[in-house]
Amino acid sequence: MNNSQIRNIFSILRIEILIWQEPIVGRVARENNPYKVLISTMLSLRTKDSTTDEAFHRLFSIADNPGKMIKIPPDIIEKAIYPVGFYHTKARNIIETSRIILDKYFGNVPDRLDTLLTLPGVGRKTANLVLILGFNKMGICVDTHVHRITNRWGYVKTKNPDETEMVLRDKLPKKYWKEINNLLVPYGQNLCMPLSPFCSKCRLDSFCERTGVNKSR
């Protein structure tokens, strides 16, 4: 797949995703609040977007900054974010991350990848998304959808999202880095699903090797 084909793919994706609701993290980002971007991304891990949306708004109705968050008992945070995946662990990580932000960074979310990765519950996906959406800095966010779809295209041949990120950093033109996650998450949730994707409806079918697709619609 060459750069001309990649350009066509991204042009098609920008149009196709307009029929679906933007993921919660993208909507939160328009508030220009890196802390909200960070917490919404932490909540979103292994959780449906609709569930993340509801949990985020319940949580931020009781605590909307690090100072307030560390004063909320863990069981109250757990109740607010349930039923997001791993809500017990996420509640602890949210409190500890908020405490570190207050104690070490004067209440401000750090804007460096290596620093973000030291926060509890923050992996490369979350850190990159905070850089992109919270600070408008360069990053490339690879979640399960980006990993699956770029492998399905045959553009990469990797075993996990972290490996996919490293290959994309070498291969994908930088002008697409910031938007690839925002494009492929709704595409992967609504059309190019893990099992039985809607290949008959996909406008990218001519670019896709359909690697790993055993059944489609």
Number of C-alpha atoms within 10 A of each C-alpha: 11 9 11 8 12 16 13 12 16 17 11 14 19 14 10 15 18 11 8 11 10 15 18 19 26 16 13 21 22 11 11 13 17 21 22 22 28 25 24 25 22 25 29 22 21 13 15 14 21 13 17 26 21 16 23 25 15 16 20 18 10 14 16 15 17 22 15 13 21 18 11 13 12 19 11 13 24 20 15 21 25 21 15 24 17 15 17 17 13 23 24 19 19 24 22 18 24 24 18 19 19 17 11 11 11 10 16 17 25 21 18 14 17 11 11 22 17 13 18 18 19 21 16 20 22 26 27 24 29 33 24 22 24 25 18 14 15 15 23 25 27 28 22 19 21 22 24 26 22 21 21 19 19 17 21 19 16 17 11 14 19 18 15 23 24 13 15 20 14 9 13 17 12 14 9 14 18 20 17 18 21 19 22 26 22 23 20 17 15 13 18 22 18 16 12 13 20 15 18 11 11 14 13 15 13 11 15 19 14 18 15 13 13 9 10 14 10
